[in-house]
Amino acid sequence: MRFCLFLLVAGTLDAILTHVGVALGIVEEANPMMKIVIEKSWSHFYFIKIFLPLLLLGLYFLRPIKGRVRILLVSACALYFSVLLYHLVWMVLYLNNSA
């Protein structure tokens, strides 16, 4: 369950930091599908980033995650962790250049 919760927190942080970065013109959305969603509406973007981990969390309570699915879940967490590190890098670079 902690991996599902991590995805929820990481997805929410990713959404907020992406919104800030794009709004300030610091970064662009790298995912072409999410870029289309952002062009349509930031609300849709937030919905996807928050709803999907919530759905996974709900499914976890119906049937605990095991085997290959657990490996995929851990892989998704590692990927999201790297995305959050990327956000940290551009924030530090931005703050260093603006000071």
N, C-alpha and C positions, 0 to 999 in steps of 0.2 A: 504494500500500500504506500510505503514512503516514496517509491519511484513515481507512482501516480500523483502524489502530492507535489513532488519536485517538479513534474511536468506542468502542473497547474501554476505553481509559483513562477517557474521559468518562462512559461508562455505569457503570463501576465506581465512580467518584467520585460520580456522581449517586445511585447506590443507597445508598452509605454515608452521604452527607450527608442524603438524604431520610430514611433510617432514624433517624439522630440527631435530625433536626428533628421528625419525627413522634413519636418516643419521648419527647422533652422537651416536647412540646406547643407547639413554636414555630411550626410550619407544618403544613399539611394537604396531602396528595397532591392535586394539581390535576387529574391525568388520571383520569377516572372509571373507565376500564378497569383501570388500575394500582391504583386504590383498592380495587377488588373483589379483585384478586390479593393485595394487602397484607392485607385482612381474612381471606383464606383462609390465607395463610402468608407470612412474610417469606422463607422459603427459596425459594418459587416466584418471588417478586419478584426476588431476587438471581439466580436461574437465568435468568430472562428477560433481565434487564439485562446479564448477562455472556455468556450463550450466543448470543444473536442476533448481537452483533458478532464473536464467535469464528466463527460460521457464515459470516458475510460474509467474514471473513479467509480461511477455508478455500476458499470459492468463488472468491476473488480468485486463489488459486494455481492453480485449475483453469482459469480463464479471466479474464485481466486485464479490468478494468472500463474501458469506453470510452463515448464519446457521451453520450446522455441519462442513462444510469445513473450516469455520473461526475458529471453535474450534480446529480442527486438525492443522491448521496453527499456532495458538497461542501455542498449545502443542509442535509443532516442534520447535518453537522459544525458549520455556522453556528448551527443551531438548538440543538444541544447546548451550544455555547459560550455562547449566551445563557442557557440553563438554569443553567450553572455560574456565570455572573455573578449570576443571581438568588440562588443559594445563597450567594454571597459577600455580597450585600447583606443578607440576613436574618441571616447570622452576625455581620456587623459591627453591625447594629442590636441584636441580642440581647446581644452583648458590651458595647456601650455602655450599654444599659439595666441590665445586671446589675452594672456597676462602680460 
